[in-house]
Amino acid sequence: MRIQPRQEILDIWRATVRSCWDNGEWRWGGRSGSNSISDAEQLLTLLLPAAKVAELSLDDPNRVDSEVIEALGSLGDAVKIPRQLVGVMVDYFRRYTDEAGTPIFAGGSYLTPTEGGPPLTEEERSLDIVDSFAVSVTLTLATIGFVKVYRKATQRRDLLVQLDELEAMANVRLTAAMVGLLRSFSTFVFTSTDQYGRRLCDMVNQDELPRREVVDALRDQLRDTMASLRSVLLGSGRVTEDLDNGEMLFECGWSWGIIAGTEEVSTTEPIGPQRPGSAENAPYLYFTVIAMDAIEDLNSERTRLLGLLNEEQQRLSRALQLRWELTRTYWATVATFGNRRRWPIEDIPWRTTDGDRTDYYTLQTTSLAVKGLLAVGRGGDEELGRIASVLVELAQRARITRRASPGEPALLVHAPGKQVILNDETSKPIMTWNVNEFSTVLLQRAVTVAGLLNNARRRSELLELADEVWDHLLLRRIPDGRHRGLWDHAGGAFPGLAPMPEAPSWYLTERAVHAMVNASQLLSERPFPRAGGLAAYAQDLVDEAEYLFDRELMRGTFSGVAMQRSMRSIRASLRRAQLLVDERPGTAAALANTVLLKLNDVTTGQQKASEGI
């Protein structure tokens, strides 16, 4: 992999501080102005790597790396940097908490009118959005973890008081975001003969089977999921229809906001009044994937080890985990249904039950498919290799790894992006949500799947794709001015596609950072896949070296001070090689080769001595 995640993150940090830090104050807002989502993404550009990459941590002044201090030098030294960040975090949580103490999750300037529709009202812009719930989960977990570590590194009373306030606000927002996700979950039930059922059957029926056979097989594979849906009692998503009817099918996931008519979720936390919902009771693929990733953060190893959730949050987390598992199983089943000629996910583009189709939905479905394959023990190289092939094709179709012609429709996925229509409870379009994250999501998926592959060659091929996607993204950075080094200038990769922006897109910049965090974790946490032939070769070399070494010991070859030092060196190298055979067979083979050369020199020296040469 040519990507250097650490260096790229440090470069983005330099650009972020240059863009946002002005005369000792943090400047909020980007290309889309300031809102609860964009400002959280802006803050996560710094906090996400600091929370998930140990070498880039900022919460302990005694452990801050010198290169990190240099990159964030405008904020101060190792002592001042975390203090400044505390102030910025406190400012964010205050900005997005109303006078009654209720966290604000409005989409704001990220929401746009429907084509030809009237401008949005303030009431519409103030509607809670699942994207805000999801990004708030990630941000608050990073904040609470930061506070827990930083509190141990300071004794200043005023700073400790500020940390207590910050942690309290983050906890309230985290609980409110979790409640919001529970009230946005959707189970959409329909018959196999209506328009939704026909579209679903057409999508999954890759083997051209009779419709009745497809419905029966799909219901059979989803039998456990349908039974478990009856356990969804908290928040939205309750099944009131008769799923036992053999004609019924369903979808589950997250709508774009709180579902209309959803009752409040009882909680002991002081999150304030729970706003009524306006969203239709139907899952949206984009918001489903966003919510799923946030729930994974709630159940991550870091969250457990640092004890980031209180007792009430753990209760809510368990309820969200059930919905996560149901959604994962459903989408993985649909995406890989049939398993003969080809999977539905391999039939690009993905088609949704509301009649929409786009390569972007295929890309999003790969995330859910991988999660499901791993859960049922089907995450082997053959299955993951099929997902990898889909990613390669998507990169070609989006003209990331193929030459583009001016005006091609395929380029619209990059700019202006996919327009997701948001419907009210009557399925009437009321506003739109713009998505232009295709390249960054593709990079994240490529790195994630590469880390799961056991075949070294396949892994290297997918990492080569990741390098190509990153090269494409580098062309899209703002080239000069205050915001240079940030995203997104799509015209840099596709001349004429979009004008030079006047401000950064924190939406895309945060996703680029997230991809670099994934790449960092691939290098630091996931072992290189074992190559069976190389491991066997290394073991043979180690065995031969040990045999020859033991034989020389039996002959008393290692007599004298110099030879004793040589013996100890050889023994240490052999012990190290034996330990590395499984995880790093190439290194083990190199050590064994070095030992064999040393033993050959010893043997040759003994022979020459005996012959009087």
C-alpha positions, 0 to 999 in steps of 0.5 A: 500500500502506497498510502501513508495514513499517518502522514496523510492525517498529519497533513490534513490536521495542518490544513484543518488548523490553518482553515479553522483557527483564526486569532485564537478562535475556532471558525465554524462552518464550511461550504454548506454553512454551519449546522449540527452535522457539518460542525461535528464533522469539522471537529471529528477531523481532529478528534477521530484519528486522536481517538482511534490511532494510538500514535496520534492521541491528544489526551495526554500531554506527556504522550503527544508525539512531536510530529503531532505538536508540529502539525497542530502548532497553531494551537500551541504546545503539547500542554495547550493543544488539549486545552484548546480542544476542550474549549472548542468541544464545549463550544460545539455542545453549547451551540447545539443545545437549546435553552431547555437543555435539549440537544439539537439534531437539525439537518439545517443547511444540509437540507435542500428543497425538492426540484422545482419545490418552494424554499424550505421553511425554518421548521423543515430545516429544524427537523431531526436527521438520522445523520446527526444522531449517528455523527453525534454518537461518534463525536460524543464517544470520542469526547467522553474518552478524551475527557476520561484520559485527559482528566488524569493528566491535569490538576488545574481546578478550572480545567477540571470544572470545564471537563466535568461540564463537557462530559455531562453535555456529551453524555446528554447528547449521546443518550439523546442521539441513541433515543433518536436512533431508536425512534428512527428505526423502520420495519416496512411490510408489504405484499409480494404482489404489490409494487414494492414486493415485485421490485424486491423479487426482481432484484434478488431473482438472479436465477430466474426462478418462478416468483412464488419460489423466490418468495418462499425461499426469501421468507425461509432465509429470513424466518429467524429475522421475522420472528425476532422483529417481534422483540422490537418494542422500544421506539419505532419499528414495531411490526403490526402486520401479519408476517406469518402470511406467506405473501408478506415481505419486508424491509428494515433499517433506518428512515431519514429522521424520527418516524411520524407517530412514534412514541417517546422512549422512556429514559432516566437521562435528562435529555429534555422533550422528545420531538415529534417525528415527520419521516415516513416509515420506510428504511433509506439505504444511506441512513441505514448504513450511517446508523449501523456504523454509529452503533458499531462504535457503541459496541467497540472494544474501545467503548468497553475498555474505557467504560464510556457508557453509563448504565442507562446508555448500556440499556439503550445500546442493547436495544440498538444492537438488536436492531443492528443485528436484524438489519445486518441479517436482512440486507446480507440475505437480500444482497447475497440471495441465491448464491448460484450464478451471481448475487444480487449485489453483483447485478449493478446497479442496486435497485431499491423497492421504491424504484430508485437505482444507482451504483452508489446504493450498490456501494452502500450495500457492500458494507451491509453484505460484508457485516452479514457474511462475517456474522454467519461464518461466510466471510472467507476469501471466496465470498469476500473476493466477490465483494472485492470484484464489485468494488473494482467494477464500481471504481471503473464505472465511476471513472475513478480507475478509467479515463473519463469523457467530459459530460459523462453521466457517470461523473454525476455521482461525484458532483453534484452527487446523489439526491436522496428524496426525503418523504413525509408520513404520506410518502410525499417528497418534502426535501432532499439530501445530497450525497457525494461521498462515493470515492471516500466510501469506496476507499473505506470499503476497499481497505476494510475488505482487504483487511479481512482477506487471508489471501496475500495476493488478493489483499494486495490487489485490493490495496492497489485499488485503494491506492488508486482511489486515494490518488483520485481523492488527492486530485480533488483537494483544494489546491491553494489558499487558506483551505488548501489540502482540504476537500472537495474540488471535484474539478481537480479530478474531472476538469470542468465538472465543478467550479473551485470551491470557496470553502471546504466540505467537512462532509467529505473531508471527515470521510477522507480522514475516516478512510485514513483511520481505517488504513491506519488500523489495517496496518497496526491491528490486522496481521498480514495474511499468512501465505501457506506456501511461504510459511511451510518454506520458512518452517523448513528453513528453520528446521534445517538451521536448528538441526545443523546448529544442534549438530555443531553443538554436539561436535563442540564447534563453539569453543572459545570466547568468539565462538561462544558469542557467535553461538549465542547470536545464532541461538537468539536468531533461531528462537526469534525465527521460530516465533515468527513462522506463523505471523511473519513467515518471510521474516522468519525465512530471512532469519533462518537464511542468515543462520544457515550462512553463519553455520556454513561459515563456521563449518567451512572454517573448521574444514580449512583448519583441519586441512591446515589451509 
